[in-house]
Amino acid sequence: MHSFEETKQLLNNSSIYYLVSIDMNSKYAYLNNRYKNIFNEIHGDLVGQHYAITMHPDDMKTCAEVSSQCFKDPDQTFPAIIRKHDGKGGYIFTQWDYKAMLDDAGQPAGIFCIGNDITEFMKASISLKETKKSLKVAQVTLDEIAYIQSHVVRKPIANILGLALLLENMEIDEQVRRIVELLNISTKELDEVINGVYKKI
């Protein structure tokens, strides 16, 4: 309890950190001014209310697990990321260090938590993951296009070139020979274009 009182004096008026304590009935016992200013506006006076009122339901399990760790090893702090209702249908991402509070007899008296807002960091991280995913999809698409260009499209072109070569070596009249030459030239030009696209990809 002594360390919590010192922490309260240090962080009661912090403009960066949240500081809260939760009693053994899972209710808010203390909130520093930063936490009050943000979350009391959304939920009303939180002292005496169950801590779950402020958070995403899926994060309650995280709170319970981290609190349990605190009481197993009361000299240590344990981290957690918790989403808090922002009052607009969304969530504020918060990062916390949890520590057990013990009474004078060494018995559990609650948990105190120091946290801060990491919403912008999380949004940037999510955005980066989405960008990487999009780039990965784009790369797969380019790889597929490259494969099609180099194997699927070029196969019939190679066949046409082969047939044109066969026709050139046959006895045919001059008009047909001229058509074969033009066919040969056009097919080679198309092959060069496809090769150029493949190299760019």
C-alpha positions as CSV (number, residue, x, y, z in Angstrom):
1,M,0.0,0.0,0.0
2,H,2.9,2.3,0.8
3,S,4.2,2.2,-2.8
4,F,0.7,3.0,-4.1
5,E,0.4,6.1,-1.9
6,E,3.8,7.4,-3.3
7,T,2.6,6.7,-6.8
8,K,-0.7,8.6,-6.2
9,Q,1.3,11.6,-5.0
10,L,3.4,11.5,-8.1
11,L,0.7,10.8,-10.8
12,N,-2.5,12.3,-9.4
13,N,-2.2,15.3,-11.7
14,S,-0.3,13.6,-14.6
15,S,-1.2,14.9,-18.0
16,I,0.1,11.6,-19.6
17,Y,-0.6,8.7,-17.3
18,Y,-3.7,7.1,-16.0
19,L,-3.6,5.8,-12.4
20,V,-6.4,3.7,-10.9
21,S,-6.9,1.2,-8.1
22,I,-9.4,-1.6,-8.0
23,D,-10.5,-3.1,-4.7
24,M,-11.0,-6.8,-4.0
25,N,-14.6,-6.5,-5.1
26,S,-13.5,-5.5,-8.6
27,K,-14.6,-1.9,-8.1
28,Y,-12.8,1.3,-8.7
29,A,-11.4,2.7,-5.4
30,Y,-9.2,5.5,-6.8
31,L,-8.8,7.4,-10.1
32,N,-6.3,10.1,-10.9
33,N,-7.5,13.3,-12.5
34,R,-6.5,12.3,-16.1
35,Y,-8.6,9.1,-15.8
36,K,-11.5,10.9,-14.2
37,N,-11.5,13.7,-16.9
38,I,-11.7,11.2,-19.7
39,F,-13.8,8.3,-18.4
40,N,-16.1,9.9,-15.8
41,E,-17.5,12.0,-18.7
42,I,-18.5,8.8,-20.5
43,H,-19.6,6.6,-17.5
44,G,-20.4,9.0,-14.6
45,D,-18.5,8.8,-11.3
46,L,-16.6,5.5,-11.5
47,V,-15.6,5.2,-7.9
48,G,-17.6,2.2,-6.5
49,Q,-18.5,0.9,-10.0
50,H,-17.2,-2.4,-11.4
51,Y,-14.1,-1.9,-13.5
52,A,-15.7,-3.8,-16.5
53,I,-18.0,-0.8,-17.2
54,T,-15.2,1.0,-19.0
55,M,-13.8,-1.8,-21.2
56,H,-14.3,-4.0,-24.2
57,P,-16.0,-7.2,-22.9
58,D,-13.3,-9.4,-24.6
59,D,-10.6,-7.7,-22.5
60,M,-12.1,-8.7,-19.1
61,K,-10.3,-12.1,-19.4
62,T,-7.0,-10.3,-19.8
63,C,-7.7,-8.2,-16.7
64,A,-8.5,-11.3,-14.6
65,E,-5.4,-13.2,-15.8
66,V,-3.0,-10.3,-15.2
67,S,-4.5,-9.6,-11.8
68,S,-4.1,-13.2,-10.9
69,Q,-0.4,-13.0,-11.9
70,C,0.0,-9.9,-9.7
71,F,-1.2,-11.8,-6.6
72,K,1.0,-14.8,-7.4
73,D,4.1,-12.5,-7.6
74,P,3.2,-9.3,-5.8
75,D,6.7,-7.8,-6.1
76,Q,6.4,-7.7,-9.9
77,T,4.4,-5.6,-12.4
78,F,2.6,-7.2,-15.3
79,P,1.6,-5.6,-18.6
80,A,-1.8,-5.5,-20.4
81,I,-3.4,-3.8,-23.4
82,I,-7.0,-2.9,-22.7
83,R,-9.6,-1.3,-25.0
84,K,-11.8,1.4,-23.3
85,H,-15.1,2.7,-24.5
86,D,-14.6,6.2,-26.1
87,G,-18.2,7.2,-25.7
88,K,-18.7,7.4,-29.5
89,G,-19.1,3.7,-30.3
90,G,-15.4,3.1,-30.6
91,Y,-12.5,2.3,-28.3
92,I,-9.4,3.9,-26.8
93,F,-6.4,1.6,-26.7
94,T,-4.7,1.7,-23.4
95,Q,-1.5,0.1,-22.2
96,W,-1.1,-0.7,-18.5
97,D,1.2,-2.0,-15.8
98,Y,-0.6,-3.9,-13.0
99,K,0.7,-4.4,-9.5
100,A,-0.8,-6.1,-6.5
101,M,-1.6,-4.0,-3.4
102,L,-1.1,-5.8,-0.1
103,D,-2.4,-4.6,3.3
104,D,-0.1,-4.3,6.5
105,A,-0.6,-8.0,7.1
106,G,0.6,-8.9,3.6
107,Q,-2.9,-9.9,2.4
108,P,-4.3,-8.9,-1.0
109,A,-6.0,-5.4,-0.8
110,G,-6.5,-4.8,-4.5
111,I,-4.7,-3.9,-7.7
112,F,-3.2,-0.6,-8.9
113,C,-2.6,0.1,-12.5
114,I,-0.6,2.8,-14.3
115,G,-1.5,3.3,-18.0
116,N,-1.5,5.5,-21.0
117,D,-3.3,6.0,-24.3
118,I,-1.7,4.2,-27.2
119,T,-4.6,4.6,-29.7
120,E,-2.6,6.4,-32.3
121,F,0.2,3.9,-32.1
122,M,-2.3,1.0,-32.5
123,K,-4.1,2.7,-35.4
124,A,-0.7,3.2,-37.2
125,S,0.3,-0.4,-36.5
126,I,-3.0,-1.7,-37.8
127,S,-2.7,0.5,-40.9
128,L,0.9,-0.8,-41.5
129,K,-0.3,-4.4,-41.3
130,E,-3.1,-3.7,-43.8
131,T,-0.7,-2.0,-46.1
132,K,1.7,-5.0,-45.9
133,K,-1.2,-7.3,-46.6
134,S,-2.3,-5.3,-49.6
135,L,1.3,-5.3,-50.9
136,K,1.5,-9.0,-50.4
137,V,-1.7,-9.5,-52.4
138,A,-0.4,-7.2,-55.1
139,Q,2.8,-9.2,-55.3
140,V,0.9,-12.5,-55.6
141,T,-1.1,-10.9,-58.5
142,L,2.1,-9.7,-60.2
143,D,3.6,-13.1,-59.8
144,E,0.5,-14.7,-61.4
145,I,0.6,-12.2,-64.3
146,A,4.3,-12.9,-64.8
147,Y,3.7,-16.6,-64.8
148,I,0.8,-16.2,-67.3
149,Q,2.9,-14.0,-69.5
150,S,6.0,-16.2,-69.5
151,H,4.2,-19.6,-69.8
152,V,0.6,-19.4,-70.8
153,V,0.7,-16.6,-73.4
154,R,4.1,-17.3,-74.8
155,K,3.3,-21.0,-75.5
156,P,0.8,-20.3,-78.4
157,I,3.1,-17.6,-79.7
158,A,5.9,-20.1,-79.9
159,N,3.6,-22.5,-81.7
160,I,2.6,-19.8,-84.2
161,L,6.3,-19.1,-84.8
162,G,7.0,-22.8,-85.3
163,L,4.1,-23.1,-87.8
164,A,5.3,-20.0,-89.7
165,L,8.8,-21.5,-89.9
166,L,7.3,-24.8,-91.3
167,L,5.3,-22.8,-93.9
168,E,8.4,-20.8,-95.0
169,N,10.2,-24.1,-95.8
170,M,7.2,-25.4,-97.9
171,E,6.6,-24.9,-101.5
172,I,4.0,-22.1,-101.6
173,D,3.2,-19.3,-104.0
174,E,4.6,-15.8,-103.4
175,Q,1.4,-14.3,-102.1
176,V,1.1,-16.9,-99.3
177,R,4.9,-16.6,-98.6
178,R,4.4,-12.8,-98.1
179,I,1.5,-13.5,-95.7
180,V,3.7,-16.0,-93.8
181,E,6.5,-13.4,-93.6
182,L,4.1,-10.8,-92.2
183,L,2.7,-13.3,-89.7
184,N,6.2,-14.2,-88.6
185,I,7.1,-10.5,-88.1
186,S,3.9,-9.7,-86.2
187,T,4.3,-12.8,-84.0
188,K,7.9,-11.9,-83.1
189,E,6.9,-8.3,-82.3
190,L,4.1,-9.6,-80.0
191,D,6.6,-12.0,-78.3
192,E,9.0,-9.0,-77.7
193,V,6.1,-7.0,-76.2
194,I,5.2,-9.8,-73.8
195,N,8.9,-10.3,-72.9
196,G,9.1,-6.6,-72.1
197,V,6.0,-6.7,-69.8
198,Y,7.3,-9.8,-68.1
199,K,10.7,-8.1,-67.4
200,K,9.0,-5.0,-66.0
201,I,6.8,-7.2,-63.6
